[in-house]
Amino acid sequence: MTPEEILARLIYRDGLMLVIDKPAGLPVHKGPKGGESLEDYFDALRFGLPRRPALAHRLDRDTSGCLVLGRHRKALAALGRLFKSGCIEKSYWAVVAGGPTQDEGRIELPLGRKDAARGWWMKHDPAGQPAVTTWKVMGRRPSYPGPGEAQTIGISWLVLEPLTGRTHQLRVHCAAMGWPIIGDNIYGSGPRKAAPGLQLHSRQIVVPLYTNRPPIRVTAPVPSHMQDLLQICGWSAGAFTE
């Protein structure tokens, strides 16, 4: 990624925070094995400040969309408090294999580590940390090519809102409900070959950062790797703003 490319992904800027449209497939920070990460390019986002911005939260490597950065230490501390207290609203778009029978609902399944050898992999664990997600169906397609040559499945377009911030929460919750996110190579079992990448996008974030101003509402454009399946489920560019 060049400085020009990361600047082109900037979708909000003020004196305290930035929001960028994170590309799918690039980790936000270096893992234990090193390698390229989004943080490598934050110097291009200083805009005259002595230090580069820093991550206020995380997104998975394969998740795209709204990613919040704090521009300095005080801003990061304020954003950290908002994220920790659950004051920041997060809305994700996902395309899942199958889908719920109802139009909206709530998932309350505690999550815990899958096992020590799997690092960040998670599972539903009754003794784990509380995890809550609300969901709403935006569109459905009852018949779509499945993982086998002669198999067809339904797919659904969901809006997911995590009310807690557990690792892999949306991916584990959807899989546990029987409708895994398409393209999920850890928790999924859907038609991975039918989609170029994980069909999960951080569509919108609402940040009540300033006391005397309305919350900051930022929406990330739909990524190209999700547009085909979303259109099959009824999405059309410009028709949905949230």
N, C-alpha and C positions, 0 to 999 in steps of 0.2 A: 504494500500500500504506500502510495506517495503522500506527501503533505497535502497536495491538492485534492487527493481522493478522500482523505479523512475530513478535510474542510468541507467538501461537498456533502458529507454525511451529517454535518451539524444542522440540527433542526430547531434548537432553542439556545439562546445565550442571554445572560444578564450578568450583573456584577458578582453574583454568588455561585451560580451553577450553569452548567451546560447540559444539553441532552443531545446525544448523537444516535443515529440510526445504525445500530451495530449490524455488520454483515454476518450471515450464517457461516459457520465453518471456521471461524477464527476465535481462539480463546481470548478472554478479556485480560488475562495475566499469564505469566509463565508458570507452567506446572513443574513438577519435580524433575522432569526430563528436559526442561528448557524449551527452546524453539520460539518461533515468532508468536507475538501476541499483540493485541490491540494497544496495550500500554506503550509499546515501542514507539508509537506515533503521536503521543500526547504532547510532545514539544510544539507541534504545529498548532496547538490549541491554547497557547499561553495568552495571546492577544495583549502583549505588553507587560504581563505580570512576571515577577522574577522566577516563579516556579510553575511547573506544568500542573494541570489539574490532576485529580486522582479519583479513583472509583468510589462512588457512594454506595454501590451495591453490586451485584453480580448477575450475569446471564450465562447460561450454559454455552459451550462452544457452538453448538448447532442451532441455538435459538437466535433469531434476529429481532431487531426493533429497538424500542426506547431504552437507552442506557444513560443513567444520570451520573454526572461528574461534579465534584465540588472544586471550586476554583482556588480555594486556599483553606487553611486549617480550620478557621472559625466556621466557614461554610460547610466543610466536611462534618464538623461536630454537630452542627444544626441539622443537616440532612440525616446523619446517623441516628439522631434522636427521633426524627420523624419516621424513619424506616423501622426502628426498633419498637416504637409505640404503635405501629400499624396505622398511622395517620395518612400514609401515602396510598392512594388508590391505584391499583395496577390491573389492566385489562389486557388479556391475551386472546388472539385468534388461533384456533387449532382446527385441523381436519383430522377426524378420527375414523377408524375402521368400525363399521356398525354404527352404534350410537344409542343414546337413551331413548326409551319409549315415550317419556314425557317431554314437555317443552322446556322446562327449567327445573332446577333443583339445587341441592346442597350436599356436598360430600364432607363427612367428618370421620376421617380415618387417621389415627396417630401413625407416625412414621419413625422408623429406626434404621440403623445401619444394617445392610444385608449381611455382611460379615467383614471381619477385619482386613481380609485380603483384597476386598473389592473397592477400597478407598471410599469414594463418594456415592457408591451405589446404595440405594435405599429400598425399603420394603414396608408394607403395612405391618405394624407391630403394636398390638394392644397396649404394651408397656412403654411405647415410644413417646415422642413429643407430640402434643396436639397439632393437628393440621386440618385446616378448613378451606374448602374451595366452593364457590358458587358457580353454576354453569347455566347457560341458556342456548338453546338450539336456534341458529340463524337460518339454516337451510339443510336439506337432505337430498341424497341421491340413492334410491333404493337398490340399484343394480350397478355394480362397477367391477372390473376385473380384479379377482383376488390373487393370492400368492401362487395358487396352482393353475395350470393351463385351462382346466375346465371349470374352475371355481369362480363364482361371482359373490360379491359382498355388497352391503350398503356402506355409504360413507356419510358423514355429517360434519357440518361446519358449526363449531361451538365458540361462544365467548366464555372464557374462563377468568374468574376473578379470585386470586388467592388472598384469603383474609389472614393467612399466616405466611411466613417466608421460609419454609423448610426446603432443603436441598432436593431438587428433582420433584418437588411436590406435585406439580400439574401432571407430569409424565407418569408418576406412580399412581396417583389418584385415578387418572383415566384408565390405565391398564387394570387396576384393581376392580373397576366398575365393569370391565368387560368390553370397553371400547378404547383400545390403545391408540395413541397418536401415530398417524401414518409416518413412516420413515424413522421411527424410534428403534435404533439397533440394540438398545439395552432392555427396554421393558415391552417393546411392541412385538406383535405377531402379524401385523397387517401387510398390505401389498407394498413392500418397501421399493420394489423395482418400478412401481408406477409413479413414484415421486422422487425428484432429485433432492433429497435431504429431508430433515425433520420438518414436519408441517406445524410448527409452533412459532408464533410471532408476537412479540411484546408490542401490541397495537397502540396502547395509550397509557399515559401515566399522569396522575393529578397530584400536584405537590403544593400543600398549603405552607409555603415558605415564609410569606410576609404577613405580619399581623394585620395590617390595614389595607391589604389588597386581596382581591379574589384569588383562589388557588390557581396555580399555573397548570394549564391543561395542554399536553403535548401529544400529538398523534404521529406515528411513524407510517410512511407509505407501505402499501402491501408489497412484499418482495416478489421478484419475478419467479422464484422457485415455488411459490405457493399459488400463483394466479390461476393456473390451469384447473387445479382441483377446487379452488374456491368458486370459479365460474361454473363448474359442473354442479356445485351446490347452490347456485343462485346468485352469487356475488357478481356485481358489475362495477367497473371503475367509476367512481364519482357518486354511486348510489348510496353508499353507507359511509358515514363520517365518524362513527364511534365503534 
